[in-house]
Amino acid sequence: MSESKHNKNSDVAAAGLPSGDNADAQLRRTGINPERLSVVKLGRRSHLTGVPSWLWRLGSGLLLWSLALLFHSPLAQLSPYLQAAIKLVIGLIILIAACEILVSATERLAARFQWNHYIAGTLAEILSTTPELVVIAFVIPVSPITAFTISVVTIYNNALVFSLYSYFLPKDKAGKFLMPAPITEAGSQILIGGGAMGLIIGLVMLTLNSAPESKNSFSATDLIFISVILLVIFAVYIYKLLTSYAREEAEVRENLSMSEKDIEQRLELVYENVKPSSFWTIGLLFLLGIFGAFIGGHEISGFASTMIRDLDINPILTALILALFAGLSEYVILWQSHRKGEYGIALANAFGGITQVMFLVLPFTLLWIALYQGFLNPAHPELPLEFSTANIFLLLFLFPTFYTLSSLLEEDHTLGVLDTTIMTGIFLFLIVLLVSYGGVPA
């Protein structure tokens, strides 16, 4: 068998399509590029037998947390920096494990209902933002400014990760790695929308703040209005993404005349690494994940409190540290998919890390701040959120970041060395500006 024929059959097998030399040609004749087809394989084969690794990590984290409570008095004698570091480590161990448990529970639930791979994969991606949501929820009572900065900086972190990762992907002869069509179609639109939203809000803040006796902070109503708009855009984006995947799947089945057995085998491929579970087990996993997320988020908020209040560290630097660690679970999922050779899935997760934080995590943050500002603690010294230099920088830089990404993805390919350098430069420029001038009034 020639190398080209072997590669085509391998691609077909990886996508769970009927084998045969004509499958590739049939799809191409109808305008479907088989190189862009993939099946999201949920779960990990290593978790099918024995005790899952995430359970060991959660147990270790809870043990460390219990020991920290037991030896609270001796630990209190340590330096504040060391105490903050201990809280951060314990919180991250528990929180990341809790996130994996929640994702696993979602995968098992999807397997019970036999959801299609595009639905199950999208839900798993959305759930992977749990660490950011939990960290932000616990940090807001400590420092709303830090919470807001975490949510926005995470967008830039994920954009940088996407840029760096896509550069190292295996490329074809043209130097490209084609992304799934539904992602590039809806993804380009959502990037343009996100950049426009950031630019508009940033310019409004800058204009109002520069006018004499003008408005210079967000009211709770402002935050709710912005959040609702972002969430509506995200809901439509998810709908378009799922319908695009469904339409592509229907076209593939029709063009290849797939039988019921072929369709069933393609679906089984999605869940071959997911352990069959009862609804009781799934419910218990959800409760365990929520419990772990609560404990982990509380510990990380203790780290933030120590850094900001006790050590008087710049909230922006604290937010940068927390944003990096809060996104670890997504980076782990990215690495696991890459190791298995599921590059399309890994790339989709990397791209989802940008869109989901912008249109899900950020509005969640603004809504929670609005609730805290309007009802729980209106007298908090950091409320309302001011139109500060740091906040204006964070929002204005969304436009060049998203515009650059959308422009580079117009040809449906991932980034090259120049593209990655440009994205890295934008990210470093923003960080330097924030650290250097973030505390200066606008």
TORMAR-444461 format. One record per residue (C-alpha): z, y, x; residue number from 0. Coordinates in nm, 4 decimals, padded with zeros to 6 digits. Layout:
SITE,w,v,u,seq
SITE,Z,Y,X,NUM $
...
END
This chain:
SITE,w,v,u,seq
SITE,00.0000,00.0000,00.0000,0 $
SITE,-00.0918,00.3427,00.1409,1 $
SITE,00.1756,00.5978,00.2134,2 $
SITE,00.0527,00.8351,-00.0571,3 $
SITE,00.0513,00.5581,-00.3190,4 $
SITE,00.4003,00.4523,-00.2112,5 $
SITE,00.5297,00.8082,-00.2450,6 $
SITE,00.3805,00.8385,-00.5945,7 $
SITE,00.5428,00.5157,-00.7086,8 $
SITE,00.8731,00.6295,-00.5546,9 $
SITE,00.8535,00.9583,-00.7463,10 $
SITE,00.7833,00.7702,-01.0678,11 $
SITE,01.0763,00.5356,-01.0092,12 $
SITE,01.3091,00.8250,-00.9284,13 $
SITE,01.2138,00.9945,-01.2568,14 $
SITE,01.2582,00.6736,-01.4536,15 $
SITE,00.8958,00.6714,-01.5702,16 $
SITE,00.6796,00.3614,-01.6269,17 $
SITE,00.5483,00.2231,-01.2981,18 $
SITE,00.1791,00.2163,-01.2250,19 $
SITE,-00.0824,00.3930,-01.0182,20 $
SITE,-00.2180,00.5896,-01.3152,21 $
SITE,00.1078,00.7581,-01.4191,22 $
SITE,00.0733,01.0356,-01.1626,23 $
SITE,-00.2898,01.1044,-01.2512,24 $
SITE,-00.2250,01.0934,-01.6256,25 $
SITE,00.0484,01.3539,-01.6032,26 $
SITE,-00.1538,01.5839,-01.3787,27 $
SITE,-00.4539,01.5718,-01.6130,28 $
SITE,-00.2359,01.7127,-01.8915,29 $
SITE,-00.0891,01.9875,-01.6735,30 $
SITE,00.2433,01.8189,-01.5872,31 $
SITE,00.3343,01.8063,-01.2194,32 $
SITE,00.5211,01.4763,-01.1631,33 $
SITE,00.6791,01.6199,-00.8491,34 $
SITE,00.8794,01.8528,-01.0736,35 $
SITE,01.0159,01.5762,-01.2947,36 $
SITE,01.3614,01.4388,-01.2300,37 $
SITE,01.6432,01.2591,-01.4051,38 $
SITE,01.9967,01.3927,-01.3786,39 $
SITE,02.2039,01.0946,-01.2702,40 $
SITE,02.5569,01.1649,-01.3805,41 $
SITE,02.8653,01.0299,-01.2052,42 $
SITE,02.9005,00.8542,-00.8691,43 $
SITE,02.8515,00.4841,-00.7993,44 $
SITE,03.1727,00.4772,-00.5930,45 $
SITE,03.3713,00.5601,-00.9093,46 $
SITE,03.2527,00.2495,-01.0967,47 $
SITE,03.5076,00.0267,-00.9242,48 $
SITE,03.8632,00.0920,-00.8120,49 $
SITE,04.0614,00.4122,-00.8453,50 $
SITE,03.8402,00.7249,-00.8449,51 $
SITE,03.8842,00.9566,-00.5468,52 $
SITE,03.9609,01.2535,-00.7726,53 $
SITE,04.2663,01.0712,-00.9079,54 $
SITE,04.4012,01.0244,-00.5549,55 $
SITE,04.3433,01.3924,-00.4808,56 $
SITE,04.5135,01.5032,-00.8013,57 $
SITE,04.8095,01.2758,-00.7256,58 $
SITE,04.8355,01.4147,-00.3709,59 $
SITE,04.8184,01.7712,-00.4978,60 $
SITE,05.0836,01.7164,-00.7635,61 $
SITE,05.3055,01.5468,-00.5048,62 $
SITE,05.2775,01.8483,-00.2743,63 $
SITE,05.3456,02.0773,-00.5695,64 $
SITE,05.6584,01.8767,-00.6602,65 $
SITE,05.7821,01.8862,-00.2995,66 $
SITE,05.7262,02.2630,-00.2875,67 $
SITE,05.9413,02.3024,-00.5995,68 $
SITE,06.2066,02.0688,-00.4598,69 $
SITE,06.2281,02.2488,-00.1264,70 $
SITE,06.1819,02.5975,-00.2664,71 $
SITE,06.4779,02.7464,-00.0752,72 $
SITE,06.3666,02.6282,00.2739,73 $
SITE,06.0088,02.7373,00.2027,74 $
SITE,06.1361,03.0816,00.1029,75 $
SITE,06.2504,03.1278,00.4632,76 $
SITE,05.8930,03.0998,00.5912,77 $
SITE,05.6734,03.4025,00.6514,78 $
SITE,05.4971,03.5434,00.3421,79 $
SITE,05.1583,03.4602,00.4961,80 $
SITE,05.2532,03.0936,00.5351,81 $
SITE,05.3965,03.0772,00.1826,82 $
SITE,05.0722,03.2241,00.0433,83 $
SITE,04.8654,02.9741,00.2439,84 $
SITE,05.0720,02.6806,00.1112,85 $
SITE,05.0245,02.7980,-00.2477,86 $
SITE,04.6508,02.8373,-00.1922,87 $
SITE,04.6081,02.4898,-00.0408,88 $
SITE,04.8137,02.3158,-00.3115,89 $
SITE,04.6379,02.5103,-00.5860,90 $
SITE,04.2905,02.4294,-00.4539,91 $
SITE,04.3616,02.0569,-00.4137,92 $
SITE,04.4861,02.0304,-00.7730,93 $
SITE,04.2266,02.2625,-00.9257,94 $
SITE,03.9216,02.1003,-00.7653,95 $
SITE,04.0482,01.7529,-00.8625,96 $
SITE,04.1105,01.8761,-01.2177,97 $
SITE,03.7566,02.0109,-01.2349,98 $
SITE,03.6166,01.6720,-01.1272,99 $
SITE,03.8263,01.5025,-01.3962,100 $
SITE,03.6922,01.7363,-01.6642,101 $
SITE,03.3345,01.6788,-01.5464,102 $
SITE,03.3946,01.3018,-01.5444,103 $
SITE,03.5339,01.3151,-01.8976,104 $
SITE,03.2267,01.5091,-02.0116,105 $
SITE,02.9951,01.2546,-01.8472,106 $
SITE,03.1740,00.9661,-02.0173,107 $
SITE,03.1573,01.1454,-02.3521,108 $
SITE,02.7841,01.2025,-02.3007,109 $
SITE,02.7418,00.8323,-02.2207,110 $
SITE,02.9218,00.7369,-02.5432,111 $
SITE,02.6834,00.9498,-02.7503,112 $
SITE,02.3798,00.8744,-02.5276,113 $
SITE,02.2837,01.2398,-02.4865,114 $
SITE,01.9589,01.3091,-02.3047,115 $
SITE,01.9799,01.3925,-01.9367,116 $
SITE,01.8938,01.7601,-01.9852,117 $
SITE,02.1770,01.8082,-02.2371,118 $
SITE,02.4354,01.6100,-02.0397,119 $
SITE,02.3368,01.7753,-01.7119,120 $
SITE,02.3579,02.1251,-01.8580,121 $
SITE,02.7051,02.0613,-02.0042,122 $
SITE,02.8265,01.9203,-01.6721,123 $
SITE,02.6950,02.2292,-01.4912,124 $
SITE,02.8691,02.4646,-01.7341,125 $
SITE,03.1950,02.2728,-01.6983,126 $
SITE,03.1736,02.3031,-01.3197,127 $
SITE,03.2665,02.6723,-01.3616,128 $
SITE,03.6176,02.5676,-01.4721,129 $
SITE,03.7834,02.6611,-01.1392,130 $
SITE,03.6530,03.0188,-01.1583,131 $
SITE,03.7642,03.0554,-01.5202,132 $
SITE,04.1129,02.9182,-01.4504,133 $
SITE,04.1642,03.1243,-01.1344,134 $
SITE,04.0545,03.4417,-01.3130,135 $
SITE,04.2749,03.3731,-01.6165,136 $
SITE,04.5837,03.3475,-01.3941,137 $
SITE,04.4910,03.6348,-01.1609,138 $
SITE,04.4332,03.8933,-01.4375,139 $
SITE,04.8077,03.9446,-01.5094,140 $
SITE,04.8599,03.9957,-01.1348,141 $
SITE,04.5575,04.2163,-01.0635,142 $
SITE,04.2755,04.2791,-01.3147,143 $
SITE,04.0723,04.4488,-01.0401,144 $
SITE,04.0923,04.1378,-00.8223,145 $
SITE,03.9912,03.9180,-01.1165,146 $
SITE,03.6875,04.1350,-01.1905,147 $
SITE,03.5898,04.1378,-00.8235,148 $
SITE,03.6215,03.7569,-00.8029,149 $
SITE,03.3822,03.7072,-01.0941,150 $
SITE,03.1141,03.9381,-00.9547,151 $
SITE,03.1476,03.8402,-00.5879,152 $
SITE,03.1088,03.4743,-00.6887,153 $
SITE,02.7597,03.5650,-00.8149,154 $
SITE,02.6670,03.6887,-00.4678,155 $
SITE,02.8295,03.3874,-00.3026,156 $
SITE,02.6259,03.1498,-00.5191,157 $
SITE,02.3068,03.3493,-00.4635,158 $
SITE,02.3624,03.3146,-00.0884,159 $
SITE,02.4349,02.9415,-00.1215,160 $
SITE,02.1156,02.8983,-00.3261,161 $
SITE,01.9154,03.0864,-00.0629,162 $
SITE,02.0567,02.8930,00.2309,163 $
SITE,02.0347,02.5549,00.0605,164 $
SITE,01.6783,02.5990,-00.0628,165 $
SITE,01.5681,02.6873,00.2900,166 $
SITE,01.6921,02.3527,00.4243,167 $
SITE,01.5291,02.1426,00.1526,168 $
SITE,01.2424,01.9114,00.2525,169 $
SITE,00.9142,02.0967,00.1940,170 $
SITE,00.5612,01.9821,00.1184,171 $
SITE,00.2578,02.0651,00.3336,172 $
SITE,00.2432,02.4120,00.1800,173 $
SITE,00.6060,02.4742,00.2782,174 $
SITE,00.7339,02.4535,-00.0784,175 $
SITE,00.9833,02.2495,-00.2784,176 $
SITE,00.8890,02.2802,-00.6420,177 $
SITE,01.1701,02.3375,-00.8887,178 $
SITE,01.1679,02.1920,-01.2429,179 $
SITE,00.9400,02.4044,-01.4615,180 $
SITE,01.2017,02.4820,-01.7334,181 $
SITE,01.4334,02.6278,-01.4685,182 $
SITE,01.1729,02.8560,-01.3131,183 $
SITE,01.0481,02.9777,-01.6513,184 $
SITE,01.3821,03.0610,-01.8141,185 $
SITE,01.5468,03.1249,-01.4766,186 $
SITE,01.3134,03.4071,-01.3769,187 $
SITE,01.3727,03.5778,-01.7107,188 $
SITE,01.7506,03.5477,-01.6894,189 $
SITE,01.7505,03.6896,-01.3352,190 $
SITE,01.5502,03.9927,-01.4462,191 $
SITE,01.7901,04.0435,-01.7372,192 $
SITE,02.0980,04.0109,-01.5176,193 $
SITE,01.9680,04.2576,-01.2620,194 $
SITE,01.8780,04.5081,-01.5342,195 $
SITE,02.2230,04.4781,-01.6949,196 $
SITE,02.3978,04.5365,-01.3621,197 $
SITE,02.1770,04.8359,-01.2810,198 $
SITE,02.2243,04.9983,-01.6225,199 $
SITE,02.6029,04.9590,-01.6268,200 $
SITE,02.6342,05.0716,-01.2637,201 $
SITE,02.4219,05.3828,-01.3187,202 $
SITE,02.6139,05.4727,-01.6349,203 $
SITE,02.9424,05.4391,-01.4450,204 $
SITE,02.8108,05.6503,-01.1578,205 $
SITE,02.6771,05.9214,-01.3900,206 $
SITE,02.9880,05.9474,-01.6061,207 $
SITE,03.2177,05.9478,-01.3056,208 $
SITE,03.0297,06.2302,-01.1356,209 $
SITE,03.0345,06.4634,-01.4383,210 $
SITE,03.3334,06.7005,-01.4696,211 $
SITE,03.5981,06.5926,-01.7214,212 $
SITE,03.3910,06.2901,-01.8151,213 $
SITE,03.4877,05.9321,-01.8872,214 $
SITE,03.5854,05.7399,-01.5724,215 $
SITE,03.7098,05.4012,-01.6927,216 $
SITE,03.6330,05.1105,-01.9280,217 $
SITE,03.8052,05.0942,-02.2637,218 $
SITE,03.8820,04.7557,-02.4180,219 $
SITE,03.5990,04.8163,-02.6674,220 $
SITE,03.3545,04.8768,-02.3818,221 $
SITE,03.4490,04.5477,-02.2176,222 $
SITE,03.4160,04.3533,-02.5429,223 $
SITE,03.0737,04.5057,-02.6143,224 $
SITE,02.9407,04.4187,-02.2672,225 $
SITE,03.0857,04.0670,-02.2889,226 $
SITE,02.9265,03.9932,-02.6259,227 $
SITE,02.5845,04.1057,-02.5021,228 $
SITE,02.6094,03.8847,-02.1922,229 $
SITE,02.7289,03.5826,-02.3920,230 $
SITE,02.4461,03.6199,-02.6447,231 $
SITE,02.1930,03.6286,-02.3596,232 $
SITE,02.3541,03.3173,-02.2092,233 $
SITE,02.3423,03.1316,-02.5416,234 $
SITE,01.9705,03.2102,-02.5855,235 $
SITE,01.9069,03.1113,-02.2226,236 $
SITE,02.0738,02.7719,-02.2723,237 $
SITE,01.8777,02.7221,-02.5942,238 $
SITE,01.5483,02.8034,-02.4207,239 $
SITE,01.6378,02.5801,-02.1256,240 $
SITE,01.7201,02.2824,-02.3466,241 $
SITE,01.4182,02.3260,-02.5721,242 $
SITE,01.1906,02.3594,-02.2683,243 $
SITE,01.3314,02.0367,-02.1240,244 $
SITE,01.2943,01.8655,-02.4632,245 $
SITE,00.9329,01.9812,-02.4964,246 $
SITE,00.8522,01.8609,-02.1445,247 $
SITE,01.0185,01.5247,-02.2153,248 $
SITE,00.8176,01.4828,-02.5368,249 $
SITE,00.4936,01.5596,-02.3521,250 $
SITE,00.5758,01.3076,-02.0802,251 $
SITE,00.6499,01.0321,-02.3341,252 $
SITE,00.3344,01.1066,-02.5301,253 $
SITE,00.0999,01.1253,-02.2309,254 $
SITE,00.2331,00.8047,-02.0766,255 $
SITE,00.2572,00.6268,-02.4129,256 $
SITE,00.6128,00.5267,-02.3292,257 $
SITE,00.7531,00.2436,-02.5398,258 $
SITE,01.1023,00.2350,-02.6861,259 $
SITE,01.2036,00.0121,-02.3953,260 $
SITE,01.0669,00.2627,-02.1423,261 $
SITE,01.2583,00.5458,-02.3090,262 $
SITE,01.5762,00.3385,-02.3165,263 $
SITE,01.5438,00.2501,-01.9467,264 $
SITE,01.4883,00.6173,-01.8586,265 $
SITE,01.8037,00.7068,-02.0508,266 $
SITE,02.0052,00.4243,-01.8907,267 $
SITE,01.9147,00.5657,-01.5521,268 $
SITE,02.1116,00.8789,-01.6413,269 $
SITE,02.4363,00.6880,-01.6957,270 $
SITE,02.4074,00.4015,-01.4474,271 $
SITE,02.6862,00.5577,-01.2388,272 $
SITE,02.9119,00.6438,-01.5342,273 $
SITE,03.1957,00.4063,-01.6175,274 $
SITE,03.2032,00.3021,-01.9879,275 $
SITE,03.5161,00.4456,-02.1510,276 $
SITE,03.6866,00.4535,-02.4874,277 $
SITE,03.7519,00.7773,-02.6739,278 $
SITE,04.1230,00.7387,-02.5920,279 $
SITE,04.0452,00.7279,-02.2193,280 $
SITE,03.8126,01.0268,-02.2467,281 $
SITE,04.0758,01.2249,-02.4385,282 $
SITE,04.3398,01.1381,-02.1790,283 $
SITE,04.1091,01.2553,-01.8994,284 $
SITE,04.0527,01.5874,-02.0755,285 $
SITE,04.4299,01.6390,-02.1118,286 $
SITE,04.4892,01.5428,-01.7478,287 $
SITE,04.2166,01.7812,-01.6334,288 $
SITE,04.3570,02.0676,-01.8391,289 $
SITE,04.7075,02.0016,-01.7064,290 $
SITE,04.5815,01.9984,-01.3469,291 $
SITE,04.3792,02.3151,-01.4021,292 $
SITE,04.6888,02.4922,-01.5368,293 $
SITE,04.9073,02.3925,-01.2398,294 $
SITE,04.6354,02.4667,-00.9833,295 $
SITE,04.5521,02.8034,-01.1355,296 $
SITE,04.9195,02.9013,-01.1423,297 $
SITE,04.9572,02.8225,-00.7706,298 $
SITE,04.6483,03.0226,-00.6809,299 $
SITE,04.7755,03.3175,-00.8827,300 $
SITE,05.0923,03.2941,-00.6713,301 $
SITE,04.8726,03.3285,-00.3626,302 $
SITE,04.7047,03.6361,-00.5125,303 $
SITE,05.0397,03.7892,-00.6063,304 $
SITE,05.1764,03.7435,-00.2538,305 $
SITE,04.8635,03.8854,-00.0906,306 $
SITE,04.8382,04.1920,-00.3136,307 $
SITE,05.1966,04.2853,-00.3985,308 $
SITE,05.4131,04.1472,-00.1206,309 $
SITE,05.1727,04.1884,00.1723,310 $
SITE,04.9824,04.4897,00.0368,311 $
SITE,04.6452,04.3330,00.1238,312 $
SITE,04.3291,04.5017,-00.0038,313 $
SITE,04.2485,04.3467,-00.3474,314 $
SITE,03.8826,04.3263,-00.2465,315 $
SITE,03.9587,04.1074,00.0550,316 $
SITE,04.1849,03.8889,-00.1605,317 $
SITE,03.9076,03.8580,-00.4197,318 $
SITE,03.6545,03.7612,-00.1511,319 $
SITE,03.8815,03.4802,-00.0318,320 $
SITE,03.9533,03.3525,-00.3830,321 $
SITE,03.5867,03.3760,-00.4866,322 $
SITE,03.4889,03.1586,-00.1926,323 $
SITE,03.7513,02.8931,-00.2643,324 $
SITE,03.7069,02.9027,-00.6432,325 $
SITE,03.3436,02.7997,-00.6003,326 $
SITE,03.4241,02.4996,-00.3808,327 $
SITE,03.3893,02.2484,-00.6629,328 $
SITE,03.0309,02.3609,-00.7321,329 $
SITE,02.9478,02.3363,-00.3623,330 $
SITE,03.0923,01.9834,-00.3537,331 $
SITE,02.8691,01.8817,-00.6460,332 $
SITE,02.5743,02.0376,-00.4651,333 $
SITE,02.6474,01.8422,-00.1472,334 $
SITE,02.6990,01.5139,-00.3334,335 $
SITE,02.3620,01.5462,-00.5078,336 $
SITE,02.1907,01.6340,-00.1808,337 $
SITE,02.3389,01.3311,-00.0041,338 $
SITE,02.1961,01.1052,-00.2750,339 $
SITE,01.8533,01.2616,-00.2225,340 $
SITE,01.8572,01.4212,-00.5683,341 $
SITE,01.7275,01.7536,-00.4391,342 $
SITE,01.6020,01.8833,-00.7734,343 $
SITE,01.9414,01.8234,-00.9324,344 $
SITE,02.1221,01.9865,-00.6407,345 $
SITE,01.8919,02.2874,-00.6567,346 $
SITE,01.9405,02.3175,-01.0324,347 $
SITE,02.3181,02.3206,-00.9775,348 $
SITE,02.2839,02.5868,-00.7101,349 $
SITE,02.0696,02.8017,-00.9375,350 $
SITE,02.3013,02.7407,-01.2333,351 $
SITE,02.5883,02.8706,-01.0212,352 $
SITE,02.4211,03.2132,-01.0273,353 $
SITE,02.3264,03.2363,-01.3935,354 $
SITE,02.6418,03.0774,-01.5341,355 $
SITE,02.8776,03.3022,-01.3401,356 $
SITE,02.6809,03.6121,-01.4406,357 $
SITE,02.6515,03.5287,-01.8106,358 $
SITE,02.9568,03.3078,-01.8711,359 $
SITE,03.2308,03.3700,-01.6130,360 $
SITE,03.1839,03.7487,-01.5979,361 $
SITE,03.1963,03.8043,-01.9775,362 $
SITE,03.4958,03.5685,-01.9984,363 $
SITE,03.6665,03.7873,-01.7383,364 $
SITE,03.5863,04.1086,-01.9234,365 $
SITE,03.7013,03.9654,-02.2567,366 $
SITE,04.0319,03.8468,-02.1107,367 $
SITE,04.0863,04.1855,-01.9437,368 $
SITE,04.0090,04.3576,-02.2744,369 $
SITE,04.2668,04.1386,-02.4516,370 $
SITE,04.5235,04.2060,-02.1803,371 $
SITE,04.4457,04.5776,-02.1838,372 $
SITE,04.4478,04.6144,-02.5602,373 $
SITE,04.7397,04.3941,-02.6630,374 $
SITE,04.9361,04.2193,-02.3873,375 $
SITE,05.0046,04.4807,-02.1190,376 $
SITE,04.8243,04.8144,-02.1705,377 $
SITE,05.0611,04.9774,-01.9183,378 $
SITE,04.9429,04.7618,-01.6255,379 $
SITE,04.8915,04.9990,-01.3264,380 $
SITE,04.5356,04.8689,-01.2688,381 $
SITE,04.4244,04.9205,-01.6292,382 $
SITE,04.1908,05.0450,-01.7542,383 $
SITE,03.9303,04.9416,-01.4959,384 $
SITE,03.8127,05.2582,-01.3252,385 $
SITE,03.4580,05.3499,-01.2303,386 $
SITE,03.5533,05.3084,-00.8659,387 $
SITE,03.3187,05.2912,-00.5689,388 $
SITE,03.3837,04.9175,-00.5344,389 $
SITE,03.3051,04.8422,-00.9003,390 $
SITE,02.9887,05.0548,-00.8905,391 $
SITE,02.8710,04.8811,-00.5710,392 $
SITE,02.9357,04.5383,-00.7211,393 $
SITE,02.7245,04.6078,-01.0298,394 $
SITE,02.4444,04.8112,-00.8709,395 $
SITE,02.3791,04.5459,-00.6058,396 $
SITE,02.3088,04.2896,-00.8771,397 $
SITE,01.9680,04.4503,-00.9308,398 $
SITE,01.8288,04.4115,-00.5761,399 $
SITE,01.9839,04.0647,-00.5499,400 $
SITE,01.8389,03.9334,-00.8768,401 $
SITE,01.5098,04.1195,-00.8356,402 $
SITE,01.4598,03.9644,-00.4930,403 $
SITE,01.5386,03.6154,-00.6231,404 $
SITE,01.3116,03.6475,-00.9275,405 $
SITE,01.0253,03.7822,-00.7153,406 $
SITE,01.0582,03.4999,-00.4646,407 $
SITE,01.0646,03.2394,-00.7431,408 $
SITE,00.7529,03.3723,-00.9165,409 $
SITE,00.5384,03.1178,-00.7349,410 $
SITE,00.7728,02.8353,-00.8368,411 $
SITE,00.8927,02.7590,-00.4869,412 $
SITE,01.2139,02.7811,-00.2923,413 $
SITE,01.2902,03.0252,-00.0144,414 $
SITE,01.1536,03.0332,00.3400,415 $
SITE,01.3110,03.1748,00.6546,416 $
SITE,01.2191,03.5363,00.5723,417 $
SITE,01.3349,03.5030,00.2116,418 $
SITE,01.6690,03.3565,00.3191,419 $
SITE,01.7143,03.6285,00.5813,420 $
SITE,01.6545,03.8984,00.3188,421 $
SITE,01.9092,03.7458,00.0796,422 $
SITE,02.1658,03.7048,00.3585,423 $
SITE,02.1126,04.0675,00.4624,424 $
SITE,02.1715,04.1938,00.1075,425 $
SITE,02.4906,03.9880,00.0812,426 $
SITE,02.6305,04.1055,00.4177,427 $
SITE,02.5377,04.4659,00.3413,428 $
SITE,02.7346,04.4510,00.0157,429 $
SITE,03.0387,04.2906,00.1786,430 $
SITE,03.0485,04.5470,00.4602,431 $
SITE,03.0212,04.8341,00.2104,432 $
SITE,03.2966,04.6901,-00.0099,433 $
SITE,03.5367,04.6270,00.2746,434 $
SITE,03.4655,04.9628,00.4413,435 $
SITE,03.4419,05.1947,00.1420,436 $
SITE,03.5666,04.9930,-00.1544,437 $
SITE,03.8911,05.1848,-00.1749,438 $
SITE,03.7270,05.5245,-00.1719,439 $
SITE,03.7032,05.6957,-00.5131,440 $
SITE,03.3491,05.7360,-00.6489,441 $
END
